[in-house]
Amino acid sequence: MPKFTVDPASTSLQNRFALIMAPRKSRKRFPAGCVTIHETEQQAVDAADPPNNLIPAVVYGPSTSSEGTQIYYLVRWLA
């Protein structure tokens, strides 16, 4: 279960398919610079490159962190 608040009225915050540059799967938040958004789940899965730490996922965001940076929250890994 995600540990973040989902705003159903938001037009900018939404679930998105993405490719995340992640050396490990234990993190739950990722800076926008580590996330590449894809239009479809299949595109994200096809672009995956696990040996280079590029892992497909569903993310929620972007959101502005308390430090002022754009972040995405992990909803679930696709692989």
C-alpha positions in Angstrom: 0.0 0.0 0.0 1.5 3.4 -1.0 2.3 5.7 1.9 1.4 9.0 0.3 -1.8 10.9 -0.1 -3.5 10.7 -3.5 -5.5 13.8 -4.6 -8.3 12.6 -6.9 -9.0 16.2 -8.0 -5.5 16.8 -9.1 -4.8 17.3 -12.8 -1.0 17.2 -12.6 -0.5 14.4 -10.0 -1.3 11.0 -11.5 -0.1 7.4 -11.9 2.3 7.1 -14.8 4.3 4.4 -16.4 8.0 5.0 -16.0 11.5 3.8 -16.3 13.5 4.4 -13.1 17.3 4.5 -12.7 17.5 2.7 -9.4 20.6 0.8 -8.2 18.3 -0.9 -5.6 14.5 -1.5 -5.2 14.3 -0.4 -1.6 13.6 3.3 -2.2 10.0 4.6 -2.3 10.7 8.2 -3.7 12.8 9.2 -6.7 13.9 12.6 -8.0 12.6 13.5 -11.4 16.1 13.2 -12.9 16.0 9.5 -12.3 12.5 9.0 -13.9 11.6 8.7 -17.6 7.9 8.8 -18.2 6.4 6.4 -20.9 3.0 6.5 -22.4 2.2 2.8 -22.0 3.2 0.0 -19.6 4.6 -1.9 -22.6 6.9 0.9 -23.6 8.3 1.1 -20.1 8.8 -2.7 -19.9 10.4 -2.8 -23.4 12.9 0.0 -22.4 14.0 -1.7 -19.2 17.7 -2.5 -18.9 18.2 -4.2 -15.5 22.0 -4.6 -15.9 22.2 -0.8 -16.1 19.7 -0.3 -13.2 16.8 0.9 -15.5 13.7 -0.7 -14.0 10.1 -0.2 -15.2 7.5 0.9 -12.6 4.3 2.7 -12.0 4.9 6.1 -10.2 2.7 8.8 -8.8 3.7 12.4 -9.4 5.4 14.7 -10.0 5.2 16.3 -6.6 7.3 19.0 -5.0 9.3 17.8 -2.0 9.9 19.9 1.1 13.3 20.7 -0.4 11.7 22.2 -3.5 12.7 19.4 -5.9 10.3 17.4 -8.2 9.9 13.8 -7.0 7.9 10.7 -8.0 6.5 8.1 -5.5 6.8 4.4 -6.3 3.4 2.7 -6.7 4.7 -0.6 -7.8 7.5 -2.2 -9.8 6.6 -3.7 -13.2 9.5 -6.2 -13.2 
